[in-house]
Amino acid sequence: MLRITVTTRPDATAVAVEGRLAGPWVDELADCWRSLALQRPHPPIRIELDAVTFIDASGKALLRSIYQQGAVLEASGCMTRATVDEIKGSAALPG
């Protein structure tokens, strides 16, 4: 299960993601991202991953794409932080 909570203010947009970012839930976050990116291109949208418990390969690929499009990824848990660091490091690499 995945919960996505969007908080918008004139100066910021935050997307809090809770649960497992895997399987069909990846498509849910992708749909949410596309909608927000069209509505609010600036300032950057923050993706808060503090309450994410698992991220599969397709979830990582989506987060990498979102990051490359200008989102700010935030995480506090040890494993999720490591995933975000991996995404940020690999986003600069070709491919």
mmCIF file of the C-alpha atoms, coordinates in Angstrom:
data_MODEL
# 
_entry.id   MODEL 
# 
loop_
_atom_site.group_PDB 
_atom_site.id 
_atom_site.type_symbol 
_atom_site.label_atom_id 
_atom_site.label_alt_id 
_atom_site.label_comp_id 
_atom_site.label_asym_id 
_atom_site.label_entity_id 
_atom_site.label_seq_id 
_atom_site.pdbx_PDB_ins_code 
_atom_site.Cartn_x 
_atom_site.Cartn_y 
_atom_site.Cartn_z 
_atom_site.occupancy 
_atom_site.B_iso_or_equiv 
_atom_site.pdbx_formal_charge 
_atom_site.auth_seq_id 
_atom_site.auth_comp_id 
_atom_site.auth_asym_id 
_atom_site.auth_atom_id 
_atom_site.pdbx_PDB_model_num 
ATOM 1  C CA . MET A 1 1  ? 0.000  0.000  0.000   1.00 0.00 ? 1  MET A CA 1 
ATOM 2  C CA . LEU A 1 2  ? 1.093  3.542  -0.706  1.00 0.00 ? 2  LEU A CA 1 
ATOM 3  C CA . ARG A 1 3  ? -0.188 6.865  0.550   1.00 0.00 ? 3  ARG A CA 1 
ATOM 4  C CA . ILE A 1 4  ? 0.632  10.095 -1.261  1.00 0.00 ? 4  ILE A CA 1 
ATOM 5  C CA . THR A 1 5  ? -0.140 13.413 0.409   1.00 0.00 ? 5  THR A CA 1 
ATOM 6  C CA . VAL A 1 6  ? 0.380  16.621 -1.546  1.00 0.00 ? 6  VAL A CA 1 
ATOM 7  C CA . THR A 1 7  ? 0.758  19.901 0.318   1.00 0.00 ? 7  THR A CA 1 
ATOM 8  C CA . THR A 1 8  ? 0.843  23.056 -1.769  1.00 0.00 ? 8  THR A CA 1 
ATOM 9  C CA . ARG A 1 9  ? 1.632  26.609 -0.788  1.00 0.00 ? 9  ARG A CA 1 
ATOM 10 C CA . PRO A 1 10 ? 2.401  29.544 -3.050  1.00 0.00 ? 10 PRO A CA 1 
ATOM 11 C CA . ASP A 1 11 ? 6.127  29.130 -2.376  1.00 0.00 ? 11 ASP A CA 1 
ATOM 12 C CA . ALA A 1 12 ? 6.444  25.331 -2.166  1.00 0.00 ? 12 ALA A CA 1 
ATOM 13 C CA . THR A 1 13 ? 4.947  21.954 -2.989  1.00 0.00 ? 13 THR A CA 1 
ATOM 14 C CA . ALA A 1 14 ? 5.673  18.844 -0.961  1.00 0.00 ? 14 ALA A CA 1 
ATOM 15 C CA . VAL A 1 15 ? 4.718  15.256 -1.744  1.00 0.00 ? 15 VAL A CA 1 
ATOM 16 C CA . ALA A 1 16 ? 4.833  12.975 1.290   1.00 0.00 ? 16 ALA A CA 1 
ATOM 17 C CA . VAL A 1 17 ? 5.104  9.315  0.294   1.00 0.00 ? 17 VAL A CA 1 
ATOM 18 C CA . GLU A 1 18 ? 4.289  6.574  2.821   1.00 0.00 ? 18 GLU A CA 1 
ATOM 19 C CA . GLY A 1 19 ? 4.496  2.795  2.471   1.00 0.00 ? 19 GLY A CA 1 
ATOM 20 C CA . ARG A 1 20 ? 5.924  0.625  -0.297  1.00 0.00 ? 20 ARG A CA 1 
ATOM 21 C CA . LEU A 1 21 ? 7.058  2.233  -3.535  1.00 0.00 ? 21 LEU A CA 1 
ATOM 22 C CA . ALA A 1 22 ? 6.789  -0.948 -5.566  1.00 0.00 ? 22 ALA A CA 1 
ATOM 23 C CA . GLY A 1 23 ? 4.716  -2.614 -8.249  1.00 0.00 ? 23 GLY A CA 1 
ATOM 24 C CA . PRO A 1 24 ? 1.507  -0.782 -9.192  1.00 0.00 ? 24 PRO A CA 1 
ATOM 25 C CA . TRP A 1 25 ? 2.164  1.930  -6.614  1.00 0.00 ? 25 TRP A CA 1 
ATOM 26 C CA . VAL A 1 26 ? 5.046  3.240  -8.711  1.00 0.00 ? 26 VAL A CA 1 
ATOM 27 C CA . ASP A 1 27 ? 2.537  4.168  -11.419 1.00 0.00 ? 27 ASP A CA 1 
ATOM 28 C CA . GLU A 1 28 ? 0.454  6.043  -8.844  1.00 0.00 ? 28 GLU A CA 1 
ATOM 29 C CA . LEU A 1 29 ? 3.408  8.211  -7.847  1.00 0.00 ? 29 LEU A CA 1 
ATOM 30 C CA . ALA A 1 30 ? 4.332  8.700  -11.527 1.00 0.00 ? 30 ALA A CA 1 
ATOM 31 C CA . ASP A 1 31 ? 0.804  9.936  -12.286 1.00 0.00 ? 31 ASP A CA 1 
ATOM 32 C CA . CYS A 1 32 ? 0.910  12.288 -9.294  1.00 0.00 ? 32 CYS A CA 1 
ATOM 33 C CA . TRP A 1 33 ? 4.320  13.614 -10.363 1.00 0.00 ? 33 TRP A CA 1 
ATOM 34 C CA . ARG A 1 34 ? 3.220  14.257 -13.954 1.00 0.00 ? 34 ARG A CA 1 
ATOM 35 C CA . SER A 1 35 ? 0.178  16.178 -12.775 1.00 0.00 ? 35 SER A CA 1 
ATOM 36 C CA . LEU A 1 36 ? 2.143  18.298 -10.312 1.00 0.00 ? 36 LEU A CA 1 
ATOM 37 C CA . ALA A 1 37 ? 5.035  18.957 -12.692 1.00 0.00 ? 37 ALA A CA 1 
ATOM 38 C CA . LEU A 1 38 ? 2.606  20.360 -15.255 1.00 0.00 ? 38 LEU A CA 1 
ATOM 39 C CA . GLN A 1 39 ? 0.801  22.532 -12.689 1.00 0.00 ? 39 GLN A CA 1 
ATOM 40 C CA . ARG A 1 40 ? 3.758  23.754 -10.644 1.00 0.00 ? 40 ARG A CA 1 
ATOM 41 C CA . PRO A 1 41 ? 7.027  23.796 -12.578 1.00 0.00 ? 41 PRO A CA 1 
ATOM 42 C CA . HIS A 1 42 ? 8.668  26.228 -10.109 1.00 0.00 ? 42 HIS A CA 1 
ATOM 43 C CA . PRO A 1 43 ? 9.841  26.146 -7.356  1.00 0.00 ? 43 PRO A CA 1 
ATOM 44 C CA . PRO A 1 44 ? 11.106 22.566 -7.172  1.00 0.00 ? 44 PRO A CA 1 
ATOM 45 C CA . ILE A 1 45 ? 8.705  19.981 -5.798  1.00 0.00 ? 45 ILE A CA 1 
ATOM 46 C CA . ARG A 1 46 ? 9.947  18.199 -2.661  1.00 0.00 ? 46 ARG A CA 1 
ATOM 47 C CA . ILE A 1 47 ? 9.419  14.437 -2.533  1.00 0.00 ? 47 ILE A CA 1 
ATOM 48 C CA . GLU A 1 48 ? 9.457  13.403 1.139   1.00 0.00 ? 48 GLU A CA 1 
ATOM 49 C CA . LEU A 1 49 ? 10.350 9.731  1.509   1.00 0.00 ? 49 LEU A CA 1 
ATOM 50 C CA . ASP A 1 50 ? 10.654 9.594  5.306   1.00 0.00 ? 50 ASP A CA 1 
ATOM 51 C CA . ALA A 1 51 ? 7.823  7.069  5.694   1.00 0.00 ? 51 ALA A CA 1 
ATOM 52 C CA . VAL A 1 52 ? 8.723  4.818  2.767   1.00 0.00 ? 52 VAL A CA 1 
ATOM 53 C CA . THR A 1 53 ? 9.372  1.247  3.889   1.00 0.00 ? 53 THR A CA 1 
ATOM 54 C CA . PHE A 1 54 ? 10.534 -0.326 0.597   1.00 0.00 ? 54 PHE A CA 1 
ATOM 55 C CA . ILE A 1 55 ? 11.563 0.798  -2.892  1.00 0.00 ? 55 ILE A CA 1 
ATOM 56 C CA . ASP A 1 56 ? 11.827 -1.724 -5.734  1.00 0.00 ? 56 ASP A CA 1 
ATOM 57 C CA . ALA A 1 57 ? 13.848 -1.285 -8.948  1.00 0.00 ? 57 ALA A CA 1 
ATOM 58 C CA . SER A 1 58 ? 11.005 0.436  -10.812 1.00 0.00 ? 58 SER A CA 1 
ATOM 59 C CA . GLY A 1 59 ? 10.505 2.775  -7.843  1.00 0.00 ? 59 GLY A CA 1 
ATOM 60 C CA . LYS A 1 60 ? 14.192 3.687  -7.923  1.00 0.00 ? 60 LYS A CA 1 
ATOM 61 C CA . ALA A 1 61 ? 13.988 4.314  -11.664 1.00 0.00 ? 61 ALA A CA 1 
ATOM 62 C CA . LEU A 1 62 ? 11.000 6.616  -11.163 1.00 0.00 ? 62 LEU A CA 1 
ATOM 63 C CA . LEU A 1 63 ? 12.721 8.532  -8.368  1.00 0.00 ? 63 LEU A CA 1 
ATOM 64 C CA . ARG A 1 64 ? 15.834 8.899  -10.554 1.00 0.00 ? 64 ARG A CA 1 
ATOM 65 C CA . SER A 1 65 ? 13.695 10.319 -13.373 1.00 0.00 ? 65 SER A CA 1 
ATOM 66 C CA . ILE A 1 66 ? 11.848 12.664 -11.017 1.00 0.00 ? 66 ILE A CA 1 
ATOM 67 C CA . TYR A 1 67 ? 15.158 13.849 -9.575  1.00 0.00 ? 67 TYR A CA 1 
ATOM 68 C CA . GLN A 1 68 ? 16.586 14.460 -13.050 1.00 0.00 ? 68 GLN A CA 1 
ATOM 69 C CA . GLN A 1 69 ? 13.503 16.575 -13.813 1.00 0.00 ? 69 GLN A CA 1 
ATOM 70 C CA . GLY A 1 70 ? 14.276 18.855 -10.871 1.00 0.00 ? 70 GLY A CA 1 
ATOM 71 C CA . ALA A 1 71 ? 12.527 17.377 -7.833  1.00 0.00 ? 71 ALA A CA 1 
ATOM 72 C CA . VAL A 1 72 ? 14.195 17.506 -4.442  1.00 0.00 ? 72 VAL A CA 1 
ATOM 73 C CA . LEU A 1 73 ? 14.347 14.060 -2.787  1.00 0.00 ? 73 LEU A CA 1 
ATOM 74 C CA . GLU A 1 74 ? 14.337 13.978 1.014   1.00 0.00 ? 74 GLU A CA 1 
ATOM 75 C CA . ALA A 1 75 ? 14.692 10.965 3.300   1.00 0.00 ? 75 ALA A CA 1 
ATOM 76 C CA . SER A 1 76 ? 15.548 10.398 6.935   1.00 0.00 ? 76 SER A CA 1 
ATOM 77 C CA . GLY A 1 77 ? 15.682 6.610  7.340   1.00 0.00 ? 77 GLY A CA 1 
ATOM 78 C CA . CYS A 1 78 ? 19.040 4.907  6.882   1.00 0.00 ? 78 CYS A CA 1 
ATOM 79 C CA . MET A 1 79 ? 18.041 2.651  3.963   1.00 0.00 ? 79 MET A CA 1 
ATOM 80 C CA . THR A 1 80 ? 15.939 5.259  2.204   1.00 0.00 ? 80 THR A CA 1 
ATOM 81 C CA . ARG A 1 81 ? 18.679 7.860  2.603   1.00 0.00 ? 81 ARG A CA 1 
ATOM 82 C CA . ALA A 1 82 ? 21.147 5.406  1.046   1.00 0.00 ? 82 ALA A CA 1 
ATOM 83 C CA . THR A 1 83 ? 18.778 4.893  -1.891  1.00 0.00 ? 83 THR A CA 1 
ATOM 84 C CA . VAL A 1 84 ? 18.398 8.652  -2.364  1.00 0.00 ? 84 VAL A CA 1 
ATOM 85 C CA . ASP A 1 85 ? 22.190 9.084  -2.219  1.00 0.00 ? 85 ASP A CA 1 
ATOM 86 C CA . GLU A 1 86 ? 22.562 6.322  -4.832  1.00 0.00 ? 86 GLU A CA 1 
ATOM 87 C CA . ILE A 1 87 ? 19.993 8.021  -7.078  1.00 0.00 ? 87 ILE A CA 1 
ATOM 88 C CA . LYS A 1 88 ? 21.645 11.414 -6.742  1.00 0.00 ? 88 LYS A CA 1 
ATOM 89 C CA . GLY A 1 89 ? 25.051 9.916  -7.504  1.00 0.00 ? 89 GLY A CA 1 
ATOM 90 C CA . SER A 1 90 ? 23.904 7.905  -10.502 1.00 0.00 ? 90 SER A CA 1 
ATOM 91 C CA . ALA A 1 91 ? 21.778 10.717 -11.935 1.00 0.00 ? 91 ALA A CA 1 
ATOM 92 C CA . ALA A 1 92 ? 24.940 12.487 -13.010 1.00 0.00 ? 92 ALA A CA 1 
ATOM 93 C CA . LEU A 1 93 ? 26.158 9.415  -14.891 1.00 0.00 ? 93 LEU A CA 1 
ATOM 94 C CA . PRO A 1 94 ? 25.172 8.789  -18.502 1.00 0.00 ? 94 PRO A CA 1 
ATOM 95 C CA . GLY A 1 95 ? 22.450 6.216  -19.115 1.00 0.00 ? 95 GLY A CA 1 
# 
